[in-house]
């Protein structure tokens, strides 16, 4: 039997905001991570990373999430009005709800 997990809308919107506002520092750290230091990858926050290539000549190509597109979608989901955006930002200020909400 296939089990599906229910995800609350607020959780998805919060993740979208995190993608749009998150730092890319750990993606850059990944580029400089030596091959023998790969056990440190688990500690990196790479949610904004969409593509990573290390070429044979040592060059690295990093592609990150399109922040403008994420913000546009986030605004659409908030209804495009200031009241919806304000309510969402107030919910973010209150912090995460109980673990069962996620």
N, CA, C and O of each residue as an XYZ file, in Angstrom:
408
protein
N       0.846     -1.175      0.000
C       0.000      0.000      0.000
C       0.895      1.242      0.000
O       1.849      1.335      0.773
N       0.575      2.178     -0.866
C       1.350      3.405     -0.969
C       0.882      4.383      0.095
O      -0.313      4.630      0.257
N       1.837      4.926      0.806
C       1.531      5.874      1.878
C       1.919      7.274      1.417
O       3.048      7.490      0.976
N       1.007      8.213      1.514
C       1.293      9.584      1.118
C       1.390     10.455      2.349
O       0.703     10.238      3.347
N       2.252     11.438      2.259
C       2.474     12.354      3.367
C       1.765     13.665      3.047
O       1.909     14.205      1.950
N       1.017     14.162      3.986
C       0.327     15.424      3.802
C       1.267     16.560      4.168
O       1.871     16.568      5.241
N       1.380     17.514      3.263
C       2.233     18.663      3.488
C       1.338     19.890      3.560
O       0.512     20.128      2.679
N       1.515     20.651      4.608
C       0.696     21.851      4.770
C       1.188     22.964      3.858
O       2.382     23.085      3.582
N       0.250     23.767      3.402
C       0.537     24.876      2.493
C       1.556     25.833      3.106
O       2.470     26.284      2.417
N       1.411     26.142      4.380
C       2.330     27.064      5.038
C       3.766     26.538      5.008
O       4.713     27.312      4.866
N       3.924     25.226      5.142
C       5.253     24.622      5.097
C       5.887     24.810      3.720
O       7.070     25.134      3.617
N       5.100     24.606      2.666
C       5.618     24.783      1.306
C       5.972     26.246      1.063
O       7.015     26.543      0.481
N       5.121     27.150      1.500
C       5.397     28.577      1.323
C       6.638     28.997      2.092
O       7.420     29.816      1.611
N       6.820     28.449      3.270
C       8.015     28.748      4.072
C       9.275     28.258      3.351
O      10.298     28.942      3.344
N       9.192     27.072      2.748
C      10.337     26.544      2.020
C      10.641     27.387      0.781
O      11.805     27.580      0.429
N       9.601     27.884      0.125
C       9.804     28.764     -1.024
C      10.515     30.041     -0.588
O      11.425     30.511     -1.271
N      10.107     30.599      0.538
C      10.750     31.805      1.046
C      12.203     31.526      1.415
O      13.080     32.353      1.164
N      12.453     30.376      2.003
C      13.828     29.996      2.336
C      14.685     29.885      1.077
O      15.844     30.299      1.079
N      14.123     29.332      0.005
C      14.861     29.235     -1.260
C      15.173     30.611     -1.822
O      16.271     30.853     -2.323
N      14.206     31.507     -1.736
C      14.378     32.842     -2.303
C      15.352     33.688     -1.490
O      16.049     34.538     -2.044
N      15.403     33.461     -0.192
C      16.216     34.316      0.678
C      17.454     33.619      1.223
O      18.269     34.250      1.896
N      17.607     32.340      0.947
C      18.710     31.584      1.521
C      20.062     31.949      0.940
O      20.167     32.429     -0.189
N      21.079     31.715      1.725
C      22.450     31.995      1.302
C      22.986     30.840      0.449
O      22.563     29.693      0.595
N      23.909     31.162     -0.427
C      24.531     30.157     -1.292
C      25.941     29.810     -0.825
O      26.703     29.181     -1.560
N      26.284     30.210      0.375
C      27.643     29.988      0.888
C      28.065     28.525      0.851
O      29.198     28.210      0.487
N      27.151     27.629      1.228
C      27.517     26.217      1.279
C      27.729     25.630     -0.118
O      28.497     24.680     -0.274
N      27.065     26.176     -1.128
C      27.301     25.717     -2.496
C      28.725     26.064     -2.915
O      29.383     25.277     -3.595
N      29.196     27.225     -2.517
C      30.570     27.626     -2.822
C      31.553     26.756     -2.028
O      32.596     26.362     -2.550
N      31.221     26.460     -0.773
C      32.076     25.580      0.028
C      32.204     24.211     -0.633
O      33.273     23.601     -0.603
N      31.118     23.730     -1.227
C      31.144     22.438     -1.903
C      32.139     22.448     -3.059
O      32.828     21.458     -3.304
N      32.209     23.562     -3.760
C      33.134     23.678     -4.888
C      34.585     23.545     -4.438
O      35.421     23.027     -5.179
N      34.884     24.008     -3.239
C      36.261     23.968     -2.734
C      36.537     22.769     -1.837
O      37.648     22.618     -1.329
N      35.552     21.926     -1.640
C      35.716     20.754     -0.786
C      36.662     19.766     -1.452
O      36.430     19.368     -2.594
N      37.722     19.363     -0.764
C      38.647     18.392     -1.370
C      37.971     17.031     -1.514
O      37.029     16.716     -0.786
N      38.451     16.245     -2.442
C      37.836     14.944     -2.696
C      37.859     14.043     -1.466
O      36.957     13.223     -1.289
N      38.871     14.179     -0.617
C      38.927     13.340      0.586
C      38.063     13.894      1.715
O      37.971     13.270      2.772
N      37.428     15.049      1.518
C      36.575     15.645      2.550
C      35.105     15.507      2.257
O      34.300     16.303      2.739
N      34.734     14.503      1.470
C      33.342     14.364      1.064
C      32.399     13.983      2.196
O      31.182     14.082      2.037
N      32.928     13.553      3.325
C      32.056     13.243      4.451
C      31.436     14.510      5.040
O      30.477     14.419      5.807
N      31.956     15.672      4.704
C      31.411     16.941      5.179
C      30.222     17.443      4.378
O      29.606     18.442      4.750
N      29.892     16.773      3.293
C      28.781     17.209      2.439
C      27.466     17.201      3.196
O      26.642     18.095      3.002
N      27.250     16.219      4.050
C      25.984     16.118      4.781
C      25.702     17.337      5.647
O      24.541     17.633      5.930
N      26.725     18.040      6.068
C      26.557     19.200      6.935
C      26.239     20.474      6.150
O      25.925     21.501      6.752
N      26.314     20.424      4.823
C      26.090     21.611      4.005
C      24.609     21.793      3.687
O      23.877     20.822      3.499
N      24.187     23.034      3.630
C      22.821     23.370      3.236
C      22.837     23.679      1.740
O      23.301     24.736      1.314
N      22.320     22.735      0.953
C      22.409     22.849     -0.499
C      21.040     22.936     -1.169
O      20.898     22.554     -2.331
N      20.047     23.427     -0.463
C      18.688     23.504     -1.007
C      18.609     24.394     -2.236
O      17.805     24.132     -3.130
N      19.416     25.429     -2.300
C      19.357     26.360     -3.432
C      20.166     25.872     -4.630
O      20.127     26.503     -5.686
N      20.887     24.782     -4.496
C      21.730     24.252     -5.563
C      20.885     23.404     -6.513
O      20.211     22.468     -6.082
N      20.922     23.735     -7.816
C      20.176     22.948     -8.792
C      21.084     22.094     -9.661
O      20.654     21.067    -10.186
N      22.345     22.511     -9.819
C      23.278     21.747    -10.638
C      24.702     22.003    -10.168
O      25.070     23.124     -9.817
N      25.493     20.935    -10.170
C      26.894     21.039     -9.767
C      27.718     20.162    -10.695
O      27.451     18.967    -10.822
N      28.717     20.748    -11.344
C      29.604     19.992    -12.237
C      31.044     20.321    -11.902
O      31.414     21.486    -11.756
N      31.855     19.272    -11.783
C      33.298     19.447    -11.635
C      33.936     18.798    -12.859
O      33.852     17.584    -13.043
N      34.565     19.608    -13.682
C      35.160     19.123    -14.923
C      36.536     18.523    -14.679
O      37.150     18.753    -13.637
N      37.009     17.754    -15.644
C      38.302     17.080    -15.534
C      39.452     18.053    -15.358
O      40.459     17.716    -14.736
N      39.314     19.272    -15.905
C      40.392     20.259    -15.789
C      40.334     21.048    -14.477
O      41.123     21.969    -14.267
N      39.398     20.682    -13.600
C      39.324     21.311    -12.288
C      38.340     22.452    -12.165
O      38.115     22.953    -11.063
N      37.749     22.875    -13.269
C      36.760     23.955    -13.178
C      35.457     23.417    -12.599
O      35.128     22.240    -12.744
N      34.729     24.309    -11.943
C      33.474     23.944    -11.297
C      32.378     24.839    -11.831
O      32.565     26.046    -11.986
N      31.228     24.239    -12.113
C      30.055     24.987    -12.549
C      28.948     24.765    -11.527
O      28.584     23.630    -11.217
N      28.421     25.872    -11.011
C      27.359     25.814    -10.014
C      26.158     26.568    -10.566
O      26.288     27.694    -11.046
N      24.987     25.942    -10.496
C      23.747     26.623    -10.865
C      22.848     26.631     -9.642
O      22.669     25.617     -8.968
N      22.285     27.809     -9.375
C      21.425     27.990     -8.211
C      19.988     28.216     -8.652
O      19.725     28.535     -9.811
N      19.072     28.049     -7.727
C      17.661     28.265     -7.999
C      17.434     29.715     -8.454
O      18.123     30.625     -7.994
N      16.488     29.922     -9.337
C      16.144     31.254     -9.830
C      15.300     31.946     -8.757
O      14.099     31.700     -8.647
N      15.929     32.800     -7.982
C      15.250     33.454     -6.852
C      14.078     34.318     -7.286
O      13.044     34.351     -6.619
N      14.239     35.019     -8.406
C      13.156     35.879     -8.887
C      11.926     35.039     -9.236
O      10.800     35.439     -8.941
N      12.133     33.882     -9.858
C      11.014     33.010    -10.206
C      10.331     32.464     -8.953
O       9.104     32.376     -8.899
N      11.126     32.100     -7.949
C      10.559     31.595     -6.699
C       9.742     32.693     -6.009
O       8.642     32.437     -5.520
N      10.282     33.912     -5.974
C       9.542     35.016     -5.368
C       8.245     35.307     -6.115
O       7.219     35.606     -5.502
N       8.297     35.220     -7.437
C       7.095     35.448     -8.237
C       6.024     34.406     -7.921
O       4.855     34.748     -7.740
N       6.420     33.144     -7.856
C       5.477     32.069     -7.523
C       4.949     32.225     -6.097
O       3.773     31.980     -5.828
N       5.824     32.631     -5.202
C       5.411     32.847     -3.818
C       4.358     33.941     -3.741
O       3.354     33.787     -3.046
N       4.572     35.026     -4.435
C       3.604     36.112     -4.460
C       2.275     35.651     -5.060
O       1.210     36.018     -4.565
N       2.334     34.848     -6.125
C       1.112     34.297     -6.716
C       0.342     33.462     -5.695
O      -0.880     33.570     -5.592
N       1.058     32.637     -4.948
C       0.415     31.770     -3.965
C      -0.172     32.552     -2.797
O      -1.117     32.103     -2.149
N       0.389     33.708     -2.538
C      -0.126     34.555     -1.465
C      -1.291     35.402     -1.940
O      -1.824     36.211     -1.180
N      -1.686     35.224     -3.183
C      -2.833     35.937     -3.701
C      -2.484     37.267     -4.333
O      -3.369     37.962     -4.831
N      -1.226     37.634     -4.324
C      -0.808     38.867     -4.962
C      -1.225     40.125     -4.231
O      -0.995     41.227     -4.728
N      -1.828     39.991     -3.069
C      -2.228     41.196     -2.342
C      -1.377     41.382     -1.097
O      -0.782     40.432     -0.588
N      -1.327     42.599     -0.620
C      -0.486     42.911      0.539
C      -0.981     42.232      1.808
O      -0.174     41.881      2.669
N      -2.284     42.041      1.941
C      -2.835     41.415      3.152
C      -2.373     39.967      3.267
O      -2.009     39.519      4.354
N      -2.384     39.228      2.151
C      -1.938     37.835      2.176
C      -0.464     37.728      2.498
O      -0.048     36.870      3.277
N       0.322     38.598      1.899
C       1.765     38.591      2.159
C       2.049     38.945      3.612
O       2.898     38.324      4.252
N       1.345     39.934      4.130
C       1.544     40.351      5.520
C       1.175     39.228      6.486
O       1.880     38.999      7.468
N       0.076     38.530      6.213
C      -0.339     37.424      7.079
C       0.694     36.304      7.065
O       0.989     35.704      8.099
N       1.237     36.031      5.888
C       2.245     34.978      5.793
C       3.503     35.357      6.543
O       4.064     34.534      7.267
N       3.952     36.579      6.383
C       5.166     37.025      7.075
C       4.969     37.044      8.585
O       5.905     36.764      9.333
N       3.759     37.374      9.045
C       3.478     37.312     10.489
C       3.555     35.871     10.980
O       4.064     35.611     12.071
N       3.050     34.931     10.176
C       3.126     33.515     10.549
C       4.579     33.064     10.634
O       4.932     32.270     11.506
N       5.417     33.562      9.741
C       6.840     33.221      9.791
C       7.492     33.766     11.054
O       8.331     33.100     11.661
N       7.107     34.977     11.450
C       7.660     35.573     12.663
C       7.295     34.778     13.906
O       8.060     34.742     14.869
N       6.127     34.140     13.888
C       5.699     33.338     15.039
C       6.523     32.070     15.169
O       6.561     31.452     16.233
N       7.188     31.680     14.078
C       8.013     30.474     14.121
C       7.231     29.248     13.732
O       6.026     29.319     13.488
N       7.919     28.111     13.672
C       7.268     26.875     13.237
C       6.264     26.394     14.267
O       6.423     26.603     15.470
N       5.231     25.747     13.764
C       4.224     25.135     14.635
C       4.731     23.818     15.167
O       5.921     23.524     15.057
N       3.850     23.019     15.741
C       4.253     21.702     16.224
C       4.797     20.845     15.101
O       4.461     21.057     13.936
N       5.623     19.890     15.437
C       6.251     19.022     14.435
C       5.226     18.291     13.596
O       5.521     17.933     12.456
N       4.039     18.057     14.114
C       3.002     17.355     13.352
C       2.492     18.172     12.190
O       1.852     17.621     11.295
N       2.757     19.492     12.170
C       2.330     20.352     11.070
C       3.198     20.187      9.844
O       2.794     20.565      8.744
N       4.372     19.634     10.010
C       5.318     19.530      8.888
C       5.244     18.216      8.214
O       5.975     17.973      7.253
